[in-house]
Amino acid sequence: MIVSLYQILGSIIGIIAIILGVLRFKEGKMTIGMLSLWILIWIAVIYVSLNPSSTNVFAVIIGIGRGLDVVLILGLMGCYYLIFKIYTMIENMEKEITTLVREFALQKENIKEKSNDKFKEN
Protein backbone atom coordinates (compact mmCIF):
# COMPACT_ATOMS: atom_id res chain seq x y z
CA MET A 1 0.00 0.00 0.00
CA ILE A 2 1.44 3.33 -1.07
CA VAL A 3 0.80 6.13 1.41
CA SER A 4 0.22 9.58 -0.07
CA LEU A 5 1.19 12.91 1.45
CA TYR A 6 -2.44 13.86 2.15
CA GLN A 7 -2.92 10.60 4.05
CA ILE A 8 0.04 11.41 6.29
CA LEU A 9 -1.07 15.03 6.76
CA GLY A 10 -4.68 14.04 7.43
CA SER A 11 -3.59 11.53 10.06
CA ILE A 12 -1.18 13.94 11.75
CA ILE A 13 -3.76 16.75 11.82
CA GLY A 14 -6.37 14.36 13.23
CA ILE A 15 -4.05 13.10 15.97
CA ILE A 16 -3.00 16.65 16.92
CA ALA A 17 -6.64 17.75 17.01
CA ILE A 18 -7.55 14.85 19.31
CA ILE A 19 -4.66 15.71 21.64
CA LEU A 20 -5.69 19.39 21.71
CA GLY A 21 -9.28 18.38 22.43
CA VAL A 22 -8.21 16.22 25.37
CA LEU A 23 -6.05 19.07 26.70
CA ARG A 24 -8.98 21.51 26.44
CA PHE A 25 -11.14 18.99 28.31
CA LYS A 26 -8.54 18.66 31.08
CA GLU A 27 -8.45 22.47 31.38
CA GLY A 28 -12.23 22.47 31.84
CA LYS A 29 -12.91 24.31 28.59
CA MET A 30 -14.87 21.46 27.01
CA THR A 31 -17.56 19.06 28.22
CA ILE A 32 -17.24 15.30 27.93
CA GLY A 33 -20.01 15.22 25.32
CA MET A 34 -18.27 17.79 23.15
CA LEU A 35 -14.95 15.97 23.57
CA SER A 36 -16.58 12.71 22.47
CA LEU A 37 -18.10 14.38 19.43
CA TRP A 38 -14.80 15.93 18.34
CA ILE A 39 -12.91 12.68 18.89
CA LEU A 40 -15.43 10.86 16.67
CA ILE A 41 -15.10 13.54 13.99
CA TRP A 42 -11.30 13.43 14.01
CA ILE A 43 -11.25 9.62 14.00
CA ALA A 44 -13.50 9.79 10.93
CA VAL A 45 -11.08 12.27 9.31
CA ILE A 46 -8.16 9.95 10.02
CA TYR A 47 -10.09 6.94 8.70
CA VAL A 48 -11.11 8.70 5.49
CA SER A 49 -7.55 9.97 5.05
CA LEU A 50 -6.16 6.46 5.29
CA ASN A 51 -9.02 4.80 3.35
CA PRO A 52 -10.26 7.34 0.79
CA SER A 53 -12.28 4.75 -1.12
CA SER A 54 -14.49 4.31 1.96
CA THR A 55 -16.32 7.50 1.02
CA ASN A 56 -17.66 5.72 -2.07
CA VAL A 57 -19.74 3.49 0.21
CA PHE A 58 -21.37 6.55 1.78
CA ALA A 59 -21.92 8.02 -1.69
CA VAL A 60 -23.82 4.93 -2.80
CA ILE A 61 -25.92 4.89 0.38
CA ILE A 62 -26.82 8.58 0.09
CA GLY A 63 -27.26 8.43 -3.68
CA ILE A 64 -24.48 10.83 -4.68
CA GLY A 65 -22.12 10.02 -7.53
CA ARG A 66 -18.65 10.17 -5.98
CA GLY A 67 -17.18 9.81 -2.51
CA LEU A 68 -15.44 13.17 -2.68
CA ASP A 69 -18.78 14.83 -3.40
CA VAL A 70 -20.18 13.32 -0.18
CA VAL A 71 -17.25 14.69 1.82
CA LEU A 72 -17.64 18.16 0.31
CA ILE A 73 -21.42 18.26 0.80
CA LEU A 74 -21.19 17.06 4.40
CA GLY A 75 -18.38 19.56 5.03
CA LEU A 76 -20.45 22.43 3.66
CA MET A 77 -23.48 21.36 5.68
CA GLY A 78 -21.33 21.18 8.80
CA CYS A 79 -19.90 24.65 8.13
CA TYR A 80 -23.35 26.15 7.66
CA TYR A 81 -24.53 24.52 10.87
CA LEU A 82 -21.55 25.93 12.78
CA ILE A 83 -22.13 29.39 11.31
CA PHE A 84 -25.76 29.21 12.43
CA LYS A 85 -24.74 28.13 15.94
CA ILE A 86 -22.19 30.95 16.19
CA TYR A 87 -24.76 33.47 14.93
CA THR A 88 -27.32 32.41 17.55
CA MET A 89 -24.66 32.55 20.28
CA ILE A 90 -23.74 36.10 19.25
CA GLU A 91 -27.40 37.14 19.23
CA ASN A 92 -27.86 35.75 22.74
CA MET A 93 -24.73 37.51 23.99
CA GLU A 94 -25.90 40.81 22.51
CA LYS A 95 -29.22 40.47 24.36
CA GLU A 96 -27.44 39.62 27.62
CA ILE A 97 -25.04 42.57 27.25
CA THR A 98 -27.95 44.92 26.55
CA THR A 99 -29.78 43.68 29.64
CA LEU A 100 -26.67 44.03 31.81
CA VAL A 101 -25.94 47.55 30.56
CA ARG A 102 -29.54 48.61 31.26
CA GLU A 103 -29.40 47.17 34.78
CA PHE A 104 -26.04 48.84 35.41
CA ALA A 105 -27.36 52.20 34.20
CA LEU A 106 -30.43 51.93 36.43
CA GLN A 107 -28.30 51.02 39.45
CA LYS A 108 -25.94 53.90 38.75
CA GLU A 109 -28.88 56.31 38.48
CA ASN A 110 -30.34 55.04 41.77
CA ILE A 111 -26.98 55.56 43.51
CA LYS A 112 -26.72 59.05 42.05
CA GLU A 113 -30.26 59.95 43.22
CA LYS A 114 -29.58 58.68 46.75
CA SER A 115 -26.37 60.67 47.00
CA ASN A 116 -28.15 63.81 45.74
CA ASP A 117 -30.94 63.30 48.31
CA LYS A 118 -28.40 63.00 51.12
CA PHE A 119 -26.56 66.12 49.91
CA LYS A 120 -29.83 68.12 49.86
CA GLU A 121 -30.66 67.05 53.43
CA ASN A 122 -27.37 68.43 54.72
N, C-alpha and C positions, 0 to 999 in steps of 0.2 A: 504494500500500500504506500503510495507516494503522498506525502503530507505537503500541502501547499502553504504559502505564507499566510493567507487569510485564516487557515485552520489554526495555525500557531497563534496568530494575533487574537483571534476570537477566543481561544482557550485561555490565553494569558489575561485578556481583559475580563473574561468571566470570573476567573479565579481571584483577580484583584478586587473586582466588585463584590464578590462574596466576602472576602476578608474585610473590606471596608464596611460592609453591612453589619458584620458581626461586631466590629469595633464600635460602630455607632450604637448598636444594641447594648453593648457593655457600658457605654457612656450614658445610657438612659435616654438617648435621642430617638429611639425607635422601639415600637412595641414588638412583641413576639409574633403577632399576626403579620405585621408588615415585613418583619425579617423573613418569615417563612415564605411570603409571597415573592420577595425579591430573590431569595435563594432559588425558588422554583424557576423564576424567569431566567436567572443567570445559568442555571443548569441546562435549561432548554437552549439558551444561546450556545453554550459549550457543545451540547449534543448536536445541534444543527451545524455548527462549525466543523465538527469532526465527521458528521454523516450528512452532507448536503443533499443527498438523494432522498433522505427521509421526508423532506418537505413535499416530495411528489405524492406521497401517501395522503397527506393532508389536502393537497390540491384535488385529488380524485374524490375524497370524501366530501369536500365542500363544493366541488363542481367547477373549479377554476382550472384553467389550462396547465399552468406550470407551477412548480414549487416555489420559485422565486417570487411569482406574483402573489402567492399566499402570504409569504413573509412580508412583502411590501404593503399589502392591503392591511394585514394585522398590525403592522408597525404604524401605519397612518391612523388606523382606528384607535390604537393605543395613545398616540400623540394627541389626537383630538380629545380623547377622554381626559388626559392629563391637563390639557389646556382648559377644559371646562371645569375641572376640579379646582385648578389654580384660580380661575376667574371667580368662582363662587366663594372661595376662601378670601379673596381680596374684597369682594362685596361685603362679606360678613365683617371683616376687619374694619372697613370704612364705617359701617353702621356702629360698631362698638366704639370706635374712636370718636365719632360724632356724639354718641351718648355720653361718653366720659368727659368730653370737652364741655358739653352743656351742663353736666353735673358740677364740674369744677368751676365753671363761670357762676353758677347759682350759689355755690358755697362761698366763693370769693365775694360775691355781692352781699351775702348775708353777713359775712365777717365785717365788711366795710360799713354796712348799716349799723351793726352793733357798736362798732368803735365810734361812729359819728354820734350815736345816741348817748354814749358815755361821755363824749367830749362836750356835748350840749348841756348835760346835767351838771357838769363842773363849771 
